Amino acid sequence: FGGCAGNIAYNLKLLGDDPIPFATVGQDFGPYREHLVRCGINLDHVRVYDDLFTPQCFITTDMDNNQITAFHPGAMLNSHEHHVRDVPGITFGIVAPDSRDAMLQHSREFAELGIPFIFDPGQAMPLFNGDEFRTMLEQADYAIVNDYESQLLQTRTEWSTEQIAERVKAYIVTQGPKGSTVYAGKATHAIPPAHERRIVDPTGCGDAYRAGLIFGLMRGMDWPTTGRIASLMGTLKIEHPGTQNQRFSYTEFADQFRQQFGYALD
């Protein structure tokens, strides 16, 4: 089980939120559906295409965190037929890697609706030209990339880190075991990494981080705390194989947070 929508929703559910994954899947979705239903995740806006297969991604990672990815898009090729404007009651969103047309469309519709959202190009970086990146950054409230993607984004947009940060409320750059940096207005926040007990599998760590980010932003927490929540979520993920096998309650998470960072979550 995986995929950005599923992973982010799974992690938000662990924190006690009620996420709405928005995705297109295929005829083989049955076992994954049962898993998400057991987790109590709302699937009203996961559309099934019976003539296609659910997107599949196989990621091979070495001990230095170099990765090779093999991907079959399947039903994701139809994701532009699915509109975020048709989902009632949403107050926050994230445009994560999807088909090119869908990401352009979802960004535009979030902006038109006035719904704050995070732009997360991730593995979809090669799909867009500079003008398209500039447009989506102007539409977004927040943007998140890893350090490698940040260099690519600056090259494509011809904007510096500071110029990108000027166009969003915050520009978040993750740096793996070095932590992350949040550029918010004129402030720069260095977010320390949480300390893992063991490293089992980094796959899905970024999605867990994003869930923590969304959790903090939706509650109006300050950036040092929001960043640390995200950092700890990513760390708890890498201690388990696969992307959705970590399990804990919010109380257990809050206790881990206090142990890791020396203060309590409100």
N, C-alpha and C positions, 0 to 999 in steps of 0.2 A: 504494500500500500504506500502511496506517495503522491507526488504532484504538489505544486505550490498551494493550490486552493485547499486540498485535503490536509496537507501538513500544517498550514497556518491555522486552519479551523480546529484541527486536533489539539494543537498547543493552546489555543485560546480557550478551548473547552476545559483543559486541565486547570487553567487559571480561574475558571468559574464564569466565563463569558458565554454568550449565546451567538456564535458566529453563523454567517450564512455563506457557505461556499457557493461560488458561481462558476459553473463549468459545464462542459459538454463531454459525455462519455458514450461508450458503445455497448454492444450486445453482451460483453463479458463482464459487465459491471456488478453482477449479482453478489459475489462474495465480498467485494469492497463495500457495497451498499449495506450488507448485513453488519459489517464491522462498524461503519459510521452510525448506523441506527443504534447499535449497542452502546455507542459513545454518547448518544443523545443529541447528535448533530442534525440540524435542520437541512433536509435535502430537497426542499420545494423548488429550488432554482438550479438543480443539477439536471440538465436535459439529456435524455438517452436517445441515441441514434441506433436503431436496431440493425442497420445495414453496415455499420462501421464498428471498429474496435476502440476500446478506451486507449488513450495515449499511453505509450510505454517508454520508460527511460531506464537504461542500464548504465550504471556508473562504476568504473573501475578506479580505485584510489590507491596510490602507493604510500609508503611510510613517510614520504615528504609532502604528502597532500597534493601531489600532481594527479590530475584526473583525466580520464578519457571517457567521453559520454557517447552512447549510441541511443538515438531517439527515433521513435515512430509516432507521428502526430495523430493519426487516426481521426477520431471525432473532433479533435481540436481544430481541424481545418474548417469546421462549421461554426466555430464559436462566435463569429461575427453576426450570426443569426439570433444571438442571445443578447438582450439589451438590459443594461443595469437600470435604465429609466423605468423598467417594468417591475422593479422590486420595491414594494412599499416599505416605508418606515426605516430605511437605512440612514445612519448618521455618520458613518465613517467607512472608507474603503481603501483597498490597495489594488493597484494595477500591476500584477506580477507577470512573469513570462507566460505568454499565450501566443496565439497566432498574430501575425503582424496587423491584419485588419481589425482584429478584436481589440488589441491594445490601443490602437489609434481611436477606435470608436468609444471604448470604455472611458478613456481619459477625457474625451470631448464631452461625453454625457455626464460624467461626474461634475465637470466644470460648469456645464450648462445648468445643472440642478443645484449648484452651490454646495455640493457635498464634499467636505475635505477628504483628500486621499493622498496616499503615498505612491509615488512612481518608482517602480522597481524593475529596471530593464533586464538585469541578470543575464541568463543564457540567450535572451533575445537581442542582445547588443548588435549582432551582425545584420539584423533585419531593417534597421532604420538609417536614414541619411541625416545629415546635420540639421536641415530644416525641420524634419520631423522630431528629432530630439529636442530642439529648441522650443518647438510648439508644446510638446508634452511637459517639459519643465516649466514653461510659463503657466500651464493649466494646473499643475500639481501644487499641493501645499507643502509636501515633503518629498525628498528623493533619497534613495538609499542604493549604494553600490559597494562592492568590495574594492580594495586598493587597485587591483588590476583593471577592473571595469571603470574606475574613476579616471585612469589614464586614457582609456579608450574614449570615454565620454567627453573628456576635455579635447581630445584630438578631433572628434566628430563635430562638436559644437563650436570649436575654436573659442571656447570660454575657459577661463581659469577656474580653479576651485572657488576662489572668492567671487567670481562673476556668477557661477552657478548658485552659490549660497545666497547671493543677493536676490535671486528670483524665486526662492522658496522660503518658507518659515524656518526650515532646517535641512541641511545636507549632511547625511550620515555616511561615513566611510568606514567599513569594517576592515580589520587588519589581522584576522585570524587570531593566533595565540598572543598577539600584541595588544589586543583589545579593539577599540574603535574610537573614532573622533566624530563629534557632532559640531558642525558649524551652524550656529543659530544666531542670526543677526550679527552683531559685532562681537559676540562671545564665541569662544572655542572651548568645548568641553572634552577633555581626555577621559575616556571611559576605560577603566582597567578590566582585564579579563577576570572572570571567575576561575577558581582553581578546580580542575577536574580530579576525581579520584582515580580515573583510568581513562584511556582513550581507546574506544572500541571502533567507532565508525563516524566520520565527520558528515556523512551524507544527510542532508536535512537540517544541519546546524543553522544555516542561514534563515530558513523558514521559521525555525523556533525563535531565533533572534527577532525576526519581524513580528511574530505574535507578541512577544514581550514589549516591543516598541508600540504596537497598536494598543495594548492593554494600558500602558502608562499614559499615552497621548489622550486616550478617551476619558481618562480620569483627571486630566489636567495636572499630572505630576511634573515636577521640574526635570530638566534634562539629565542631571547627574543620577537621579533615581530611576528615571525611565531607561536610560542607557544601561544601568546596572541590572535592572529587571531583564532586559533583552539579553545582556551578557550571560546571566545565570541560566536563562532558558536555553541558550545555545549550548552551554556547558553541560547541562543535565541531559541534553540530547546525545552528545558525543559519547556519553558513558554507556550507550545502548546500541545494539545493532539495528539497522533499518531506521526508518524515519518516524515511526509511530509506535514504538515499544516502551518508551519511558512512561512511567505512571506515578503520579503523586497528587495529593490534594493541595488546595491553596494554602492551608495551614502548614503543611510540610514545606511548601515552597517558601513561605514567609519565614519559617524557622531557618531554612538554608540561607536565605538572603541575610538575615541577621548575623549568622555565623560567618558568612563570607565577607560582609562589608561593614559590620560593626554597628549597624543601627537598624531599627525596626521599620517595616512598612506600616503606614497608617491603616 
